[in-house]
Amino acid sequence: KLRRIRRPVRDGQRDAGTGGAMSHPLDPYVTAAIFAALAPFFAYLTWRFRPQGDEIVTINMVMFVLNGTMLVLVLFVVARVLVRGTLH
């Protein structure tokens, strides 16, 4: 039982294109579409709750971290698409 559970993990590590959460070809594009749909919402929230005075520094740091995380995730998805296109 344990061997059967562990085996797909090893296969996924050996071949980056198969196994794992993002094995389906459409997944990167679905993820990108979700981020594209969420981007205006985050932009609206940033504008709607734009701070005044001393809050600005704190809120700007939080938004900077959030936007950086979003950018890293998008780049990660793009990298996976490029790697998959190169391997296959």
PyMOL Python script that loads the backbone (N, CA, C, O; Angstrom):
from pymol import cmd

cmd.read_pdbstr("""\
ATOM      1  N   LYS A   1       0.840  -1.201   0.000  1.00  0.00           N
ATOM      2  CA  LYS A   1       0.000   0.000   0.000  1.00  0.00           C
ATOM      3  C   LYS A   1       0.878   1.256   0.000  1.00  0.00           C
ATOM      4  O   LYS A   1       0.651   2.177  -0.784  1.00  0.00           O
ATOM      5  N   LEU A   2       1.864   1.284   0.868  1.00  0.00           N
ATOM      6  CA  LEU A   2       2.731   2.457   0.911  1.00  0.00           C
ATOM      7  C   LEU A   2       3.492   2.636  -0.392  1.00  0.00           C
ATOM      8  O   LEU A   2       3.676   3.757  -0.866  1.00  0.00           O
ATOM      9  N   ARG A   3       3.937   1.512  -0.973  1.00  0.00           N
ATOM     10  CA  ARG A   3       4.708   1.605  -2.207  1.00  0.00           C
ATOM     11  C   ARG A   3       3.851   2.181  -3.326  1.00  0.00           C
ATOM     12  O   ARG A   3       4.329   2.972  -4.139  1.00  0.00           O
ATOM     13  N   ARG A   4       2.563   1.774  -3.364  1.00  0.00           N
ATOM     14  CA  ARG A   4       1.686   2.267  -4.415  1.00  0.00           C
ATOM     15  C   ARG A   4       1.463   3.781  -4.256  1.00  0.00           C
ATOM     16  O   ARG A   4       1.334   4.496  -5.250  1.00  0.00           O
ATOM     17  N   ILE A   5       1.417   4.259  -3.021  1.00  0.00           N
ATOM     18  CA  ILE A   5       1.186   5.690  -2.793  1.00  0.00           C
ATOM     19  C   ILE A   5       2.429   6.496  -3.173  1.00  0.00           C
ATOM     20  O   ILE A   5       2.321   7.582  -3.742  1.00  0.00           O
ATOM     21  N   ARG A   6       3.593   5.965  -2.860  1.00  0.00           N
ATOM     22  CA  ARG A   6       4.806   6.733  -3.074  1.00  0.00           C
ATOM     23  C   ARG A   6       5.218   6.771  -4.547  1.00  0.00           C
ATOM     24  O   ARG A   6       5.917   7.695  -4.962  1.00  0.00           O
ATOM     25  N   ARG A   7       4.803   5.798  -5.333  1.00  0.00           N
ATOM     26  CA  ARG A   7       5.336   5.659  -6.682  1.00  0.00           C
ATOM     27  C   ARG A   7       5.019   6.840  -7.613  1.00  0.00           C
ATOM     28  O   ARG A   7       5.912   7.289  -8.332  1.00  0.00           O
ATOM     29  N   PRO A   8       3.777   7.362  -7.628  1.00  0.00           N
ATOM     30  CA  PRO A   8       3.508   8.497  -8.525  1.00  0.00           C
ATOM     31  C   PRO A   8       4.368   9.716  -8.204  1.00  0.00           C
ATOM     32  O   PRO A   8       4.717  10.486  -9.099  1.00  0.00           O
ATOM     33  N   VAL A   9       4.708   9.890  -6.930  1.00  0.00           N
ATOM     34  CA  VAL A   9       5.543  11.038  -6.556  1.00  0.00           C
ATOM     35  C   VAL A   9       6.900  10.913  -7.222  1.00  0.00           C
ATOM     36  O   VAL A   9       7.429  11.882  -7.766  1.00  0.00           O
ATOM     37  N   ARG A  10       7.464   9.703  -7.175  1.00  0.00           N
ATOM     38  CA  ARG A  10       8.767   9.502  -7.808  1.00  0.00           C
ATOM     39  C   ARG A  10       8.668   9.711  -9.316  1.00  0.00           C
ATOM     40  O   ARG A  10       9.561  10.307  -9.917  1.00  0.00           O
ATOM     41  N   ASP A  11       7.586   9.223  -9.937  1.00  0.00           N
ATOM     42  CA  ASP A  11       7.423   9.428 -11.369  1.00  0.00           C
ATOM     43  C   ASP A  11       7.325  10.921 -11.695  1.00  0.00           C
ATOM     44  O   ASP A  11       7.903  11.389 -12.676  1.00  0.00           O
ATOM     45  N   GLY A  12       6.589  11.661 -10.866  1.00  0.00           N
ATOM     46  CA  GLY A  12       6.446  13.077 -11.107  1.00  0.00           C
ATOM     47  C   GLY A  12       7.765  13.815 -10.989  1.00  0.00           C
ATOM     48  O   GLY A  12       8.009  14.778 -11.716  1.00  0.00           O
ATOM     49  N   GLN A  13       8.623  13.367 -10.068  1.00  0.00           N
ATOM     50  CA  GLN A  13       9.920  14.022  -9.915  1.00  0.00           C
ATOM     51  C   GLN A  13      10.834  13.689 -11.091  1.00  0.00           C
ATOM     52  O   GLN A  13      11.647  14.515 -11.506  1.00  0.00           O
ATOM     53  N   ARG A  14      10.696  12.469 -11.629  1.00  0.00           N
ATOM     54  CA  ARG A  14      11.589  12.069 -12.718  1.00  0.00           C
ATOM     55  C   ARG A  14      11.231  12.800 -14.012  1.00  0.00           C
ATOM     56  O   ARG A  14      12.118  13.267 -14.727  1.00  0.00           O
ATOM     57  N   ASP A  15       9.938  12.900 -14.312  1.00  0.00           N
ATOM     58  CA  ASP A  15       9.500  13.565 -15.528  1.00  0.00           C
ATOM     59  C   ASP A  15       8.651  14.771 -15.137  1.00  0.00           C
ATOM     60  O   ASP A  15       7.545  14.615 -14.619  1.00  0.00           O
ATOM     61  N   ALA A  16       9.164  15.960 -15.381  1.00  0.00           N
ATOM     62  CA  ALA A  16       8.490  17.175 -14.920  1.00  0.00           C
ATOM     63  C   ALA A  16       7.148  17.375 -15.616  1.00  0.00           C
ATOM     64  O   ALA A  16       6.287  18.089 -15.102  1.00  0.00           O
ATOM     65  N   GLY A  17       6.960  16.747 -16.787  1.00  0.00           N
ATOM     66  CA  GLY A  17       5.739  16.971 -17.535  1.00  0.00           C
ATOM     67  C   GLY A  17       4.579  16.125 -17.067  1.00  0.00           C
ATOM     68  O   GLY A  17       3.435  16.411 -17.421  1.00  0.00           O
ATOM     69  N   THR A  18       4.837  15.075 -16.269  1.00  0.00           N
ATOM     70  CA  THR A  18       3.759  14.182 -15.857  1.00  0.00           C
ATOM     71  C   THR A  18       3.716  14.118 -14.343  1.00  0.00           C
ATOM     72  O   THR A  18       4.719  14.347 -13.667  1.00  0.00           O
ATOM     73  N   GLY A  19       2.536  13.801 -13.820  1.00  0.00           N
ATOM     74  CA  GLY A  19       2.380  13.694 -12.378  1.00  0.00           C
ATOM     75  C   GLY A  19       2.326  15.049 -11.719  1.00  0.00           C
ATOM     76  O   GLY A  19       2.668  16.060 -12.333  1.00  0.00           O
ATOM     77  N   GLY A  20       1.902  15.075 -10.478  1.00  0.00           N
ATOM     78  CA  GLY A  20       1.831  16.338  -9.755  1.00  0.00           C
ATOM     79  C   GLY A  20       0.525  17.054 -10.016  1.00  0.00           C
ATOM     80  O   GLY A  20      -0.316  16.577 -10.778  1.00  0.00           O
ATOM     81  N   ALA A  21       0.359  18.199  -9.381  1.00  0.00           N
ATOM     82  CA  ALA A  21      -0.921  18.896  -9.413  1.00  0.00           C
ATOM     83  C   ALA A  21      -1.189  19.528 -10.775  1.00  0.00           C
ATOM     84  O   ALA A  21      -2.344  19.687 -11.169  1.00  0.00           O
ATOM     85  N   MET A  22      -0.119  19.892 -11.502  1.00  0.00           N
ATOM     86  CA  MET A  22      -0.311  20.641 -12.748  1.00  0.00           C
ATOM     87  C   MET A  22       0.038  19.771 -13.953  1.00  0.00           C
ATOM     88  O   MET A  22       0.616  20.268 -14.920  1.00  0.00           O
ATOM     89  N   SER A  23      -0.303  18.477 -13.911  1.00  0.00           N
ATOM     90  CA  SER A  23       0.060  17.583 -15.001  1.00  0.00           C
ATOM     91  C   SER A  23      -0.813  17.822 -16.232  1.00  0.00           C
ATOM     92  O   SER A  23      -0.364  17.594 -17.355  1.00  0.00           O
ATOM     93  N   HIS A  24      -2.052  18.276 -16.037  1.00  0.00           N
ATOM     94  CA  HIS A  24      -2.941  18.484 -17.172  1.00  0.00           C
ATOM     95  C   HIS A  24      -2.474  19.683 -17.995  1.00  0.00           C
ATOM     96  O   HIS A  24      -2.128  20.717 -17.424  1.00  0.00           O
ATOM     97  N   PRO A  25      -2.457  19.567 -19.323  1.00  0.00           N
ATOM     98  CA  PRO A  25      -1.907  20.646 -20.160  1.00  0.00           C
ATOM     99  C   PRO A  25      -2.633  21.971 -19.981  1.00  0.00           C
ATOM    100  O   PRO A  25      -2.021  23.032 -20.104  1.00  0.00           O
ATOM    101  N   LEU A  26      -3.949  21.925 -19.688  1.00  0.00           N
ATOM    102  CA  LEU A  26      -4.716  23.164 -19.597  1.00  0.00           C
ATOM    103  C   LEU A  26      -4.475  23.913 -18.290  1.00  0.00           C
ATOM    104  O   LEU A  26      -4.771  25.104 -18.198  1.00  0.00           O
ATOM    105  N   ASP A  27      -3.942  23.228 -17.277  1.00  0.00           N
ATOM    106  CA  ASP A  27      -3.845  23.844 -15.954  1.00  0.00           C
ATOM    107  C   ASP A  27      -3.107  25.188 -15.938  1.00  0.00           C
ATOM    108  O   ASP A  27      -3.608  26.132 -15.327  1.00  0.00           O
ATOM    109  N   PRO A  28      -1.934  25.315 -16.586  1.00  0.00           N
ATOM    110  CA  PRO A  28      -1.250  26.622 -16.544  1.00  0.00           C
ATOM    111  C   PRO A  28      -2.112  27.727 -17.144  1.00  0.00           C
ATOM    112  O   PRO A  28      -2.136  28.846 -16.632  1.00  0.00           O
ATOM    113  N   TYR A  29      -2.821  27.414 -18.229  1.00  0.00           N
ATOM    114  CA  TYR A  29      -3.643  28.444 -18.858  1.00  0.00           C
ATOM    115  C   TYR A  29      -4.840  28.793 -17.985  1.00  0.00           C
ATOM    116  O   TYR A  29      -5.237  29.955 -17.901  1.00  0.00           O
ATOM    117  N   VAL A  30      -5.418  27.777 -17.331  1.00  0.00           N
ATOM    118  CA  VAL A  30      -6.529  28.041 -16.409  1.00  0.00           C
ATOM    119  C   VAL A  30      -6.044  28.926 -15.266  1.00  0.00           C
ATOM    120  O   VAL A  30      -6.721  29.881 -14.884  1.00  0.00           O
ATOM    121  N   THR A  31      -4.866  28.606 -14.720  1.00  0.00           N
ATOM    122  CA  THR A  31      -4.303  29.412 -13.637  1.00  0.00           C
ATOM    123  C   THR A  31      -4.074  30.846 -14.104  1.00  0.00           C
ATOM    124  O   THR A  31      -4.402  31.795 -13.391  1.00  0.00           O
ATOM    125  N   ALA A  32      -3.513  31.001 -15.298  1.00  0.00           N
ATOM    126  CA  ALA A  32      -3.264  32.348 -15.835  1.00  0.00           C
ATOM    127  C   ALA A  32      -4.576  33.101 -16.016  1.00  0.00           C
ATOM    128  O   ALA A  32      -4.647  34.300 -15.746  1.00  0.00           O
ATOM    129  N   ALA A  33      -5.618  32.400 -16.472  1.00  0.00           N
ATOM    130  CA  ALA A  33      -6.917  33.051 -16.670  1.00  0.00           C
ATOM    131  C   ALA A  33      -7.498  33.504 -15.328  1.00  0.00           C
ATOM    132  O   ALA A  33      -8.092  34.578 -15.228  1.00  0.00           O
ATOM    133  N   ILE A  34      -7.320  32.674 -14.305  1.00  0.00           N
ATOM    134  CA  ILE A  34      -7.819  33.039 -12.975  1.00  0.00           C
ATOM    135  C   ILE A  34      -7.120  34.301 -12.480  1.00  0.00           C
ATOM    136  O   ILE A  34      -7.764  35.213 -11.962  1.00  0.00           O
ATOM    137  N   PHE A  35      -5.772  34.348 -12.645  1.00  0.00           N
ATOM    138  CA  PHE A  35      -5.037  35.530 -12.211  1.00  0.00           C
ATOM    139  C   PHE A  35      -5.463  36.753 -13.013  1.00  0.00           C
ATOM    140  O   PHE A  35      -5.593  37.848 -12.465  1.00  0.00           O
ATOM    141  N   ALA A  36      -5.682  36.561 -14.316  1.00  0.00           N
ATOM    142  CA  ALA A  36      -6.110  37.687 -15.160  1.00  0.00           C
ATOM    143  C   ALA A  36      -7.474  38.202 -14.714  1.00  0.00           C
ATOM    144  O   ALA A  36      -7.737  39.404 -14.761  1.00  0.00           O
ATOM    145  N   ALA A  37      -8.346  37.283 -14.278  1.00  0.00           N
ATOM    146  CA  ALA A  37      -9.662  37.700 -13.816  1.00  0.00           C
ATOM    147  C   ALA A  37      -9.580  38.396 -12.452  1.00  0.00           C
ATOM    148  O   ALA A  37     -10.365  39.300 -12.163  1.00  0.00           O
ATOM    149  N   LEU A  38      -8.634  37.972 -11.625  1.00  0.00           N
ATOM    150  CA  LEU A  38      -8.523  38.550 -10.291  1.00  0.00           C
ATOM    151  C   LEU A  38      -7.798  39.888 -10.289  1.00  0.00           C
ATOM    152  O   LEU A  38      -7.990  40.689  -9.374  1.00  0.00           O
ATOM    153  N   ALA A  39      -6.971  40.145 -11.294  1.00  0.00           N
ATOM    154  CA  ALA A  39      -6.153  41.363 -11.297  1.00  0.00           C
ATOM    155  C   ALA A  39      -6.987  42.645 -11.181  1.00  0.00           C
ATOM    156  O   ALA A  39      -6.666  43.494 -10.349  1.00  0.00           O
ATOM    157  N   PRO A  40      -8.057  42.818 -11.991  1.00  0.00           N
ATOM    158  CA  PRO A  40      -8.855  44.049 -11.833  1.00  0.00           C
ATOM    159  C   PRO A  40      -9.480  44.167 -10.447  1.00  0.00           C
ATOM    160  O   PRO A  40      -9.614  45.265  -9.907  1.00  0.00           O
ATOM    161  N   PHE A  41      -9.865  43.014  -9.873  1.00  0.00           N
ATOM    162  CA  PHE A  41     -10.458  43.042  -8.535  1.00  0.00           C
ATOM    163  C   PHE A  41      -9.460  43.578  -7.511  1.00  0.00           C
ATOM    164  O   PHE A  41      -9.799  44.418  -6.678  1.00  0.00           O
ATOM    165  N   PHE A  42      -8.197  43.069  -7.586  1.00  0.00           N
ATOM    166  CA  PHE A  42      -7.175  43.569  -6.670  1.00  0.00           C
ATOM    167  C   PHE A  42      -6.890  45.052  -6.926  1.00  0.00           C
ATOM    168  O   PHE A  42      -6.671  45.821  -5.990  1.00  0.00           O
ATOM    169  N   ALA A  43      -6.896  45.437  -8.188  1.00  0.00           N
ATOM    170  CA  ALA A  43      -6.661  46.845  -8.510  1.00  0.00           C
ATOM    171  C   ALA A  43      -7.772  47.713  -7.927  1.00  0.00           C
ATOM    172  O   ALA A  43      -7.511  48.794  -7.399  1.00  0.00           O
ATOM    173  N   TYR A  44      -9.023  47.233  -8.026  1.00  0.00           N
ATOM    174  CA  TYR A  44     -10.134  47.992  -7.461  1.00  0.00           C
ATOM    175  C   TYR A  44     -10.001  48.100  -5.944  1.00  0.00           C
ATOM    176  O   TYR A  44     -10.218  49.169  -5.374  1.00  0.00           O
ATOM    177  N   LEU A  45      -9.642  46.988  -5.289  1.00  0.00           N
ATOM    178  CA  LEU A  45      -9.480  47.030  -3.837  1.00  0.00           C
ATOM    179  C   LEU A  45      -8.391  48.015  -3.446  1.00  0.00           C
ATOM    180  O   LEU A  45      -8.533  48.763  -2.479  1.00  0.00           O
ATOM    181  N   THR A  46      -7.298  48.006  -4.210  1.00  0.00           N
ATOM    182  CA  THR A  46      -6.205  48.936  -3.914  1.00  0.00           C
ATOM    183  C   THR A  46      -6.692  50.372  -4.022  1.00  0.00           C
ATOM    184  O   THR A  46      -6.340  51.207  -3.189  1.00  0.00           O
ATOM    185  N   TRP A  47      -7.502  50.672  -5.042  1.00  0.00           N
ATOM    186  CA  TRP A  47      -7.990  52.032  -5.216  1.00  0.00           C
ATOM    187  C   TRP A  47      -9.054  52.362  -4.179  1.00  0.00           C
ATOM    188  O   TRP A  47      -9.064  53.462  -3.625  1.00  0.00           O
ATOM    189  N   ARG A  48      -9.957  51.405  -3.911  1.00  0.00           N
ATOM    190  CA  ARG A  48     -11.079  51.660  -3.015  1.00  0.00           C
ATOM    191  C   ARG A  48     -10.599  51.962  -1.599  1.00  0.00           C
ATOM    192  O   ARG A  48     -11.118  52.860  -0.936  1.00  0.00           O
ATOM    193  N   PHE A  49      -9.607  51.207  -1.144  1.00  0.00           N
ATOM    194  CA  PHE A  49      -9.127  51.389   0.228  1.00  0.00           C
ATOM    195  C   PHE A  49      -7.793  52.122   0.252  1.00  0.00           C
ATOM    196  O   PHE A  49      -6.937  51.843   1.092  1.00  0.00           O
ATOM    197  N   ARG A  50      -7.618  53.074  -0.686  1.00  0.00           N
ATOM    198  CA  ARG A  50      -6.357  53.807  -0.694  1.00  0.00           C
ATOM    199  C   ARG A  50      -6.250  54.597   0.606  1.00  0.00           C
ATOM    200  O   ARG A  50      -7.179  55.304   0.997  1.00  0.00           O
ATOM    201  N   PRO A  51      -5.109  54.466   1.263  1.00  0.00           N
ATOM    202  CA  PRO A  51      -4.971  55.027   2.610  1.00  0.00           C
ATOM    203  C   PRO A  51      -4.596  56.502   2.595  1.00  0.00           C
ATOM    204  O   PRO A  51      -4.107  57.035   1.599  1.00  0.00           O
ATOM    205  N   GLN A  52      -4.844  57.146   3.744  1.00  0.00           N
ATOM    206  CA  GLN A  52      -4.421  58.529   3.930  1.00  0.00           C
ATOM    207  C   GLN A  52      -3.476  58.599   5.129  1.00  0.00           C
ATOM    208  O   GLN A  52      -3.662  57.898   6.123  1.00  0.00           O
ATOM    209  N   GLY A  53      -2.461  59.454   5.016  1.00  0.00           N
ATOM    210  CA  GLY A  53      -1.586  59.709   6.154  1.00  0.00           C
ATOM    211  C   GLY A  53      -0.636  58.560   6.443  1.00  0.00           C
ATOM    212  O   GLY A  53      -0.014  58.007   5.536  1.00  0.00           O
ATOM    213  N   ASP A  54      -0.530  58.201   7.745  1.00  0.00           N
ATOM    214  CA  ASP A  54       0.493  57.263   8.188  1.00  0.00           C
ATOM    215  C   ASP A  54       0.221  55.835   7.709  1.00  0.00           C
ATOM    216  O   ASP A  54       1.134  55.009   7.671  1.00  0.00           O
ATOM    217  N   GLU A  55      -1.026  55.542   7.345  1.00  0.00           N
ATOM    218  CA  GLU A  55      -1.338  54.177   6.906  1.00  0.00           C
ATOM    219  C   GLU A  55      -0.648  53.834   5.593  1.00  0.00           C
ATOM    220  O   GLU A  55      -0.441  52.660   5.285  1.00  0.00           O
ATOM    221  N   ILE A  56      -0.289  54.860   4.815  1.00  0.00           N
ATOM    222  CA  ILE A  56       0.175  54.636   3.444  1.00  0.00           C
ATOM    223  C   ILE A  56       1.365  53.681   3.420  1.00  0.00           C
ATOM    224  O   ILE A  56       1.404  52.765   2.598  1.00  0.00           O
ATOM    225  N   VAL A  57       2.341  53.886   4.314  1.00  0.00           N
ATOM    226  CA  VAL A  57       3.553  53.070   4.280  1.00  0.00           C
ATOM    227  C   VAL A  57       3.204  51.603   4.507  1.00  0.00           C
ATOM    228  O   VAL A  57       3.675  50.727   3.781  1.00  0.00           O
ATOM    229  N   THR A  58       2.369  51.336   5.527  1.00  0.00           N
ATOM    230  CA  THR A  58       2.025  49.949   5.851  1.00  0.00           C
ATOM    231  C   THR A  58       1.276  49.288   4.713  1.00  0.00           C
ATOM    232  O   THR A  58       1.631  48.189   4.289  1.00  0.00           O
ATOM    233  N   ILE A  59       0.228  49.958   4.208  1.00  0.00           N
ATOM    234  CA  ILE A  59      -0.601  49.378   3.151  1.00  0.00           C
ATOM    235  C   ILE A  59       0.240  49.172   1.885  1.00  0.00           C
ATOM    236  O   ILE A  59       0.109  48.149   1.213  1.00  0.00           O
ATOM    237  N   ASN A  60       1.097  50.140   1.564  1.00  0.00           N
ATOM    238  CA  ASN A  60       1.908  50.004   0.361  1.00  0.00           C
ATOM    239  C   ASN A  60       2.848  48.810   0.482  1.00  0.00           C
ATOM    240  O   ASN A  60       3.078  48.109  -0.503  1.00  0.00           O
ATOM    241  N   MET A  61       3.398  48.565   1.680  1.00  0.00           N
ATOM    242  CA  MET A  61       4.258  47.400   1.859  1.00  0.00           C
ATOM    243  C   MET A  61       3.462  46.115   1.651  1.00  0.00           C
ATOM    244  O   MET A  61       3.929  45.180   1.001  1.00  0.00           O
ATOM    245  N   VAL A  62       2.241  46.081   2.217  1.00  0.00           N
ATOM    246  CA  VAL A  62       1.412  44.877   2.066  1.00  0.00           C
ATOM    247  C   VAL A  62       1.089  44.641   0.591  1.00  0.00           C
ATOM    248  O   VAL A  62       1.215  43.520   0.098  1.00  0.00           O
ATOM    249  N   MET A  63       0.675  45.689  -0.106  1.00  0.00           N
ATOM    250  CA  MET A  63       0.335  45.534  -1.522  1.00  0.00           C
ATOM    251  C   MET A  63       1.569  45.159  -2.339  1.00  0.00           C
ATOM    252  O   MET A  63       1.470  44.391  -3.297  1.00  0.00           O
ATOM    253  N   PHE A  64       2.729  45.698  -1.964  1.00  0.00           N
ATOM    254  CA  PHE A  64       3.959  45.357  -2.671  1.00  0.00           C
ATOM    255  C   PHE A  64       4.250  43.868  -2.534  1.00  0.00           C
ATOM    256  O   PHE A  64       4.624  43.210  -3.505  1.00  0.00           O
ATOM    257  N   VAL A  65       4.077  43.337  -1.318  1.00  0.00           N
ATOM    258  CA  VAL A  65       4.316  41.906  -1.096  1.00  0.00           C
ATOM    259  C   VAL A  65       3.299  41.071  -1.888  1.00  0.00           C
ATOM    260  O   VAL A  65       3.658  40.074  -2.514  1.00  0.00           O
ATOM    261  N   LEU A  66       2.021  41.493  -1.851  1.00  0.00           N
ATOM    262  CA  LEU A  66       0.990  40.744  -2.577  1.00  0.00           C
ATOM    263  C   LEU A  66       1.270  40.752  -4.075  1.00  0.00           C
ATOM    264  O   LEU A  66       1.202  39.712  -4.730  1.00  0.00           O
ATOM    265  N   ASN A  67       1.586  41.930  -4.618  1.00  0.00           N
ATOM    266  CA  ASN A  67       1.843  42.020  -6.059  1.00  0.00           C
ATOM    267  C   ASN A  67       3.090  41.221  -6.425  1.00  0.00           C
ATOM    268  O   ASN A  67       3.130  40.585  -7.478  1.00  0.00           O
ATOM    269  N   GLY A  68       4.104  41.249  -5.567  1.00  0.00           N
ATOM    270  CA  GLY A  68       5.302  40.455  -5.817  1.00  0.00           C
ATOM    271  C   GLY A  68       4.989  38.970  -5.838  1.00  0.00           C
ATOM    272  O   GLY A  68       5.506  38.229  -6.674  1.00  0.00           O
ATOM    273  N   THR A  69       4.126  38.530  -4.898  1.00  0.00           N
ATOM    274  CA  THR A  69       3.743  37.116  -4.869  1.00  0.00           C
ATOM    275  C   THR A  69       2.992  36.737  -6.133  1.00  0.00           C
ATOM    276  O   THR A  69       3.246  35.683  -6.715  1.00  0.00           O
ATOM    277  N   MET A  70       2.056  37.601  -6.566  1.00  0.00           N
ATOM    278  CA  MET A  70       1.309  37.339  -7.797  1.00  0.00           C
ATOM    279  C   MET A  70       2.267  37.236  -8.980  1.00  0.00           C
ATOM    280  O   MET A  70       2.129  36.345  -9.818  1.00  0.00           O
ATOM    281  N   LEU A  71       3.244  38.154  -9.051  1.00  0.00           N
ATOM    282  CA  LEU A  71       4.188  38.161 -10.170  1.00  0.00           C
ATOM    283  C   LEU A  71       5.004  36.877 -10.192  1.00  0.00           C
ATOM    284  O   LEU A  71       5.209  36.278 -11.248  1.00  0.00           O
ATOM    285  N   VAL A  72       5.473  36.455  -9.002  1.00  0.00           N
ATOM    286  CA  VAL A  72       6.258  35.223  -8.930  1.00  0.00           C
ATOM    287  C   VAL A  72       5.424  34.032  -9.394  1.00  0.00           C
ATOM    288  O   VAL A  72       5.918  33.172 -10.124  1.00  0.00           O
ATOM    289  N   LEU A  73       4.149  33.981  -8.967  1.00  0.00           N
ATOM    290  CA  LEU A  73       3.288  32.867  -9.366  1.00  0.00           C
ATOM    291  C   LEU A  73       3.066  32.864 -10.875  1.00  0.00           C
ATOM    292  O   LEU A  73       3.101  31.808 -11.508  1.00  0.00           O
ATOM    293  N   VAL A  74       2.838  34.048 -11.454  1.00  0.00           N
ATOM    294  CA  VAL A  74       2.626  34.128 -12.903  1.00  0.00           C
ATOM    295  C   VAL A  74       3.887  33.684 -13.642  1.00  0.00           C
ATOM    296  O   VAL A  74       3.811  32.928 -14.611  1.00  0.00           O
ATOM    297  N   LEU A  75       5.057  34.161 -13.177  1.00  0.00           N
ATOM    298  CA  LEU A  75       6.310  33.765 -13.819  1.00  0.00           C
ATOM    299  C   LEU A  75       6.517  32.268 -13.704  1.00  0.00           C
ATOM    300  O   LEU A  75       7.005  31.635 -14.641  1.00  0.00           O
ATOM    301  N   PHE A  76       6.148  31.688 -12.554  1.00  0.00           N
ATOM    302  CA  PHE A  76       6.280  30.246 -12.357  1.00  0.00           C
ATOM    303  C   PHE A  76       5.421  29.486 -13.368  1.00  0.00           C
ATOM    304  O   PHE A  76       5.857  28.488 -13.942  1.00  0.00           O
ATOM    305  N   VAL A  77       4.187  29.975 -13.580  1.00  0.00           N
ATOM    306  CA  VAL A  77       3.297  29.320 -14.550  1.00  0.00           C
ATOM    307  C   VAL A  77       3.883  29.417 -15.952  1.00  0.00           C
ATOM    308  O   VAL A  77       3.896  28.436 -16.695  1.00  0.00           O
ATOM    309  N   VAL A  78       4.376  30.620 -16.316  1.00  0.00           N
ATOM    310  CA  VAL A  78       4.967  30.801 -17.648  1.00  0.00           C
ATOM    311  C   VAL A  78       6.173  29.894 -17.824  1.00  0.00           C
ATOM    312  O   VAL A  78       6.356  29.293 -18.883  1.00  0.00           O
ATOM    313  N   ALA A  79       7.002  29.793 -16.779  1.00  0.00           N
ATOM    314  CA  ALA A  79       8.181  28.927 -16.857  1.00  0.00           C
ATOM    315  C   ALA A  79       7.770  27.477 -17.074  1.00  0.00           C
ATOM    316  O   ALA A  79       8.403  26.761 -17.850  1.00  0.00           O
ATOM    317  N   ARG A  80       6.714  27.039 -16.395  1.00  0.00           N
ATOM    318  CA  ARG A  80       6.262  25.650 -16.566  1.00  0.00           C
ATOM    319  C   ARG A  80       5.791  25.412 -17.996  1.00  0.00           C
ATOM    320  O   ARG A  80       6.057  24.360 -18.577  1.00  0.00           O
ATOM    321  N   VAL A  81       5.080  26.406 -18.568  1.00  0.00           N
ATOM    322  CA  VAL A  81       4.614  26.260 -19.951  1.00  0.00           C
ATOM    323  C   VAL A  81       5.812  26.162 -20.894  1.00  0.00           C
ATOM    324  O   VAL A  81       5.830  25.320 -21.793  1.00  0.00           O
ATOM    325  N   LEU A  82       6.809  27.021 -20.691  1.00  0.00           N
ATOM    326  CA  LEU A  82       7.979  27.015 -21.567  1.00  0.00           C
ATOM    327  C   LEU A  82       8.745  25.704 -21.442  1.00  0.00           C
ATOM    328  O   LEU A  82       9.172  25.134 -22.447  1.00  0.00           O
ATOM    329  N   VAL A  83       8.921  25.222 -20.209  1.00  0.00           N
ATOM    330  CA  VAL A  83       9.652  23.971 -20.006  1.00  0.00           C
ATOM    331  C   VAL A  83       8.908  22.817 -20.671  1.00  0.00           C
ATOM    332  O   VAL A  83       9.517  21.967 -21.322  1.00  0.00           O
ATOM    333  N   ARG A  84       7.587  22.795 -20.502  1.00  0.00           N
ATOM    334  CA  ARG A  84       6.804  21.713 -21.111  1.00  0.00           C
ATOM    335  C   ARG A  84       6.912  21.782 -22.633  1.00  0.00           C
ATOM    336  O   ARG A  84       7.011  20.749 -23.295  1.00  0.00           O
ATOM    337  N   GLY A  85       6.893  22.992 -23.190  1.00  0.00           N
ATOM    338  CA  GLY A  85       7.006  23.125 -24.644  1.00  0.00           C
ATOM    339  C   GLY A  85       8.373  22.677 -25.149  1.00  0.00           C
ATOM    340  O   GLY A  85       8.487  22.147 -26.254  1.00  0.00           O
ATOM    341  N   THR A  86       9.419  22.889 -24.333  1.00  0.00           N
ATOM    342  CA  THR A  86      10.758  22.499 -24.751  1.00  0.00           C
ATOM    343  C   THR A  86      10.945  20.995 -24.669  1.00  0.00           C
ATOM    344  O   THR A  86      11.583  20.396 -25.534  1.00  0.00           O
ATOM    345  N   LEU A  87      10.378  20.371 -23.610  1.00  0.00           N
ATOM    346  CA  LEU A  87      10.614  18.945 -23.399  1.00  0.00           C
ATOM    347  C   LEU A  87       9.852  18.104 -24.407  1.00  0.00           C
ATOM    348  O   LEU A  87      10.360  17.089 -24.882  1.00  0.00           O
ATOM    349  N   HIS A  88       8.610  18.529 -24.744  1.00  0.00           N
ATOM    350  CA  HIS A  88       7.777  17.652 -25.581  1.00  0.00           C
ATOM    351  C   HIS A  88       7.780  18.143 -27.023  1.00  0.00           C
ATOM    352  O   HIS A  88       7.138  17.539 -27.882  1.00  0.00           O
TER     353      HIS A  88
END
""", "prot")
cmd.dss("prot")
cmd.show_as("cartoon", "prot")
cmd.util.cbc("prot")
cmd.orient("prot")
